[in-house]
Amino acid sequence: MSWPVPKPFAYFLTYRALFPADVSRVRSILLGVDKKQPVSGREYACGLSYVPVTRPVRCEQTVLRRFVTGCNMFTEKEREAVYKVIFKRRDIRTFLPKPVPQEKINRILTAAHHAPSVGFMQPWNFIIITSDEVKKQLAWAADKERRALAVHYEGEKQSQFLNIKVEGLQEAPVTICVTCDPTRGGSHVLGRNSIPETDILSTACAIQNMWLAACAEGLGMGWVSFYKKSDIRDILEIPPHIDPVALISLGYTDDYPEKPILELVNWEKRRPLAELIYSNKWGKPPEDNEEGAIDKQQPLHM
Ligand SMILES: Cc1cc2nc3c(=O)[nH]c(=O)nc-3n(C[C@H](O)[C@H](O)[C@H](O)COP(=O)(O)O)c2cc1C
């Protein structure tokens, strides 16, 4: 019998038709993906794309090419946009009275709710505050704390501290109190037994999502943590076991600085990243990294 295609290829096609799971698995292993997990016969995972193994070869090649080039879900422009929002985002403390559309608030909250969380615990709640009276009380609590903290500085440093605007709670049209419920999910949340504060860390991830989403929405967002938790619990009637992690000010602004406000007022500056990276052991700088090279590298969007 004569073969219409070279023999080894014909064997391969027959084998693939009979045992698609094996072919898929071999391919995954060759590509270094999912070495330990079995790959299903009909589909093999490529990041978020799933591809039927029995599809025509041409289609598989297209998928494989995409896969080999880095399993990229994003176009170049989309990737740049992600970096752009990371670098452009700032902590904002000056707000315009212009109301914030509800759809924008909803998208920001949805972004928060899609943050990672330990054991998928989702320990957060969001109290949306628009009442002027309540905002006034929150601003009072923050100002009381700011004055209390001023005792930690002396002389010129103290007056510099007192001159820095640390909140815009009353100006901002919306304040969101983000809380963390350490009891959510019961006493055995997967992965939380070793490091209990992973609940707060998860809540911080949600807040960072809000920050990036607010920036992408053309809004300013400020994170206020100058307060005694007991004051905030009293004002917002939060139960004692719930942790008020952050007060978030949200609104339009005409003052969106290029650099952190604390850098602009010479309070602190960004440290060289090269000094913060170690190789294998604490304190050991990477050998092959030309000194400071990483700090000279331009971010993608610039
Ligand atoms: C956990 C946390 C708490 C913060 N608390 C305050 C605060 O109470 N008041 C304030 O003005 N800024 C606060 N900030 C904002 C920081 O000052 C700001 O992120 C930092 O100066 C860097 O500036 P950037 O966010 O514009 O890059 C807080 C930020 C974080 C992450």
The ligand as an SDF file (V2000), in Angstrom:
LIG
                    3D

 31 33  0  0  0  0  0  0  0  0999 V2000
   -1.1220   51.6630   53.1200 C   0  0  0  0  0  0  0  0  0  0  0  0
   -1.0510   53.0900   52.6620 C   0  0  0  0  0  0  0  0  0  0  0  0
   -1.4960   54.0990   53.4940 C   0  0  0  0  0  0  0  0  0  0  0  0
   -1.4360   55.4230   53.0810 C   0  0  0  0  0  0  0  0  0  0  0  0
   -1.9330   56.4040   53.9060 N   0  0  0  0  0  0  0  0  0  0  0  0
   -1.9160   57.6910   53.4840 C   0  0  0  0  0  0  0  0  0  0  0  0
   -2.4820   58.7310   54.2960 C   0  0  0  0  0  0  0  0  0  0  0  0
   -3.0230   58.5070   55.3590 O   0  0  0  0  0  0  0  0  0  0  0  0
   -2.4210   59.9940   53.8440 N   0  0  0  0  0  0  0  0  0  0  0  0
   -1.8360   60.2910   52.6460 C   0  0  0  0  0  0  0  0  0  0  0  0
   -1.8130   61.4670   52.2860 O   0  0  0  0  0  0  0  0  0  0  0  0
   -1.3310   59.3370   51.8550 N   0  0  0  0  0  0  0  0  0  0  0  0
   -1.3630   58.0480   52.2330 C   0  0  0  0  0  0  0  0  0  0  0  0
   -0.8630   57.0660   51.4300 N   0  0  0  0  0  0  0  0  0  0  0  0
   -0.3110   57.4230   50.1030 C   0  0  0  0  0  0  0  0  0  0  0  0
    1.2050   57.4330   50.1010 C   0  0  0  0  0  0  0  0  0  0  0  0
    1.6780   58.5650   50.7650 O   0  0  0  0  0  0  0  0  0  0  0  0
    1.6610   57.4330   48.6300 C   0  0  0  0  0  0  0  0  0  0  0  0
    1.2440   56.2170   48.0670 O   0  0  0  0  0  0  0  0  0  0  0  0
    3.1710   57.5310   48.4720 C   0  0  0  0  0  0  0  0  0  0  0  0
    3.6090   58.7920   48.9210 O   0  0  0  0  0  0  0  0  0  0  0  0
    3.6290   57.3520   47.0510 C   0  0  0  0  0  0  0  0  0  0  0  0
    2.9410   58.2260   46.1930 O   0  0  0  0  0  0  0  0  0  0  0  0
    2.0680   57.7070   44.9750 P   0  0  0  0  0  0  0  0  0  0  0  0
    0.9950   56.8370   45.5220 O   0  0  0  0  0  0  0  0  0  0  0  0
    1.5120   58.9540   44.3140 O   0  0  0  0  0  0  0  0  0  0  0  0
    2.9820   56.9370   44.0750 O   0  0  0  0  0  0  0  0  0  0  0  0
   -0.9110   55.7500   51.8150 C   0  0  0  0  0  0  0  0  0  0  0  0
   -0.4730   54.7200   50.9660 C   0  0  0  0  0  0  0  0  0  0  0  0
   -0.5450   53.4070   51.3850 C   0  0  0  0  0  0  0  0  0  0  0  0
   -0.0860   52.3080   50.4360 C   0  0  0  0  0  0  0  0  0  0  0  0
  1  2  1  0
  2  3  1  0
  2 30  2  0
  3  4  2  0
  4  5  1  0
  4 28  1  0
  5  6  2  0
  6  7  1  0
  6 13  1  0
  7  8  2  0
  7  9  1  0
  9 10  1  0
 10 11  2  0
 10 12  1  0
 12 13  2  0
 13 14  1  0
 14 15  1  0
 14 28  1  0
 15 16  1  0
 16 17  1  0
 16 18  1  0
 18 19  1  0
 18 20  1  0
 20 21  1  0
 20 22  1  0
 22 23  1  0
 23 24  1  0
 24 25  2  0
 24 26  1  0
 24 27  1  0
 28 29  2  0
 29 30  1  0
 30 31  1  0
M  END
$$$$
